[in-house]
């Protein structure tokens, strides 16, 4: 059985090999991941990859690269006891409410 990230040998289109500048959102996601790894060395790239591979295939394939990172980061924060899902949802709601003003 293939992991959701295993595309080896499958038909694919051309690969865009050009460098893409990171936007502010991507930079923030990367910074959160880097800072959290300093706090908890278990928050590795391997842990992120494993959490990404746990995503349902349809979700994984429909997400942008850094969106997969973000969902994996959230999963690892919860798994390692740094945050509770309810706390994350509460904060997301607070931020969304501020943005609606």
DAVENGI-V959188 format. One record per run of one state. SS is the DSSP state (H for helix, E for strand, C for the rest). FROM is the first residue (numbers start at 0). LEN is the number of residues. If there is no record, write none. Layout:
[[SS	FROM	LEN] [SS	FROM	LEN]]
//
This chain:
[[C	0	23] [H	23	16] [C	39	5] [H	44	9] [C	53	3] [H	56	6] [C	62	2] [H	64	15] [C	79	5] [H	84	16] [C	100	1]]
//
